């Protein structure tokens, strides 16, 4: 790999199809290894690869999971609604 180079991460000030991203300039192999260990990617295309995370089945759903379920069920909600409110809306819709 040639330096300097860039690494990429989801979320940030830069727009692209599929969301936003951040980039970071890297000047050597040591900095590259540190960035990759911290969740950065060598190419912007890697941001589109889904990350599989093992979830404890006993843990409560994350906010992202609650929002995804609301969207799946067509539930309208205020963006400031708390997780408890989202869970209650989902429970009501599933009855």
N, C-alpha and C positions, 0 to 999 in steps of 0.2 A: 504494500500500500504506500502511496506517495503522501507526503505531508507538505503543507498543511492540508487538512481535509475537514469535512463536516460530518456531524452525527445528528440524528433527529429523534424527537420525542413527541408523543401525542400531547395535545393541549398547548396553547400559546397564542401569540399575537399574529401568527401568519396563517392565512386562509388557504384551503385547498379543498378539492372535492372530497367529501367525507369527513370534514371537520377542520380543526385547527392543529397547528404544530409549532414546535420550537426547534431551533437548530443551534449548534454549538461548534465553534471552531476548535480543531484539535491539531496540535503541533508535533506530537511525537507518539511513539508506540505505548509508552507508559500512560500517558493521558488518555489514549484511546481505550486501553484495557480498563482503566478506572471508569470511564464514561459508559462503556458497555456493561460493566458490572453494576452500574447505577441505573440501568434501564434504558439507556440510549441505544439507537440502532444505526448501523452503517449506511443504510439506504432508506429513503422515504417510503419505498414500496413495502418495507417490512412493517410499517405502521398498520397496514391493512390485514396482517396475519392475526387471526384471533388468538388471544392468550388464554390458555386453559388453566384455571385455578381450582385446586381442590378445595371444596367448601365443606365445613363441618355441618352436617345435616341438622344438628341441634341448634345451630346459631340462627338468630333472627335474620330475615332477609335484609340485604343492603338497600340503601335508597335507590340505587340504580335498578335493582331487581323490582322494587315496588313500582317505580315509574314505568318500567318495561311492561309489567303486568297490567297496570292501569291503561296503558296505550293499547295493549293486546285486547283488553276487554272494552275499549272505547269509553273509558271513564274520563270525564272532564274534571280537572282539579286545578286549584290555584297553585302557582309555582312556589308559594311560600308555605304550602300545606306541609305539616310535619309528617314524619314517618308513621306515627300512630294514626293520624287522620287518613293517610293513604291506605294503610292496612285495613282500617274500618270500611273505607269505600270499597275495597276489593272484596272483603268478607260479605258486605251487603249485596254486591253485584253477583256473587257466586251462590247466594241463597235462592 
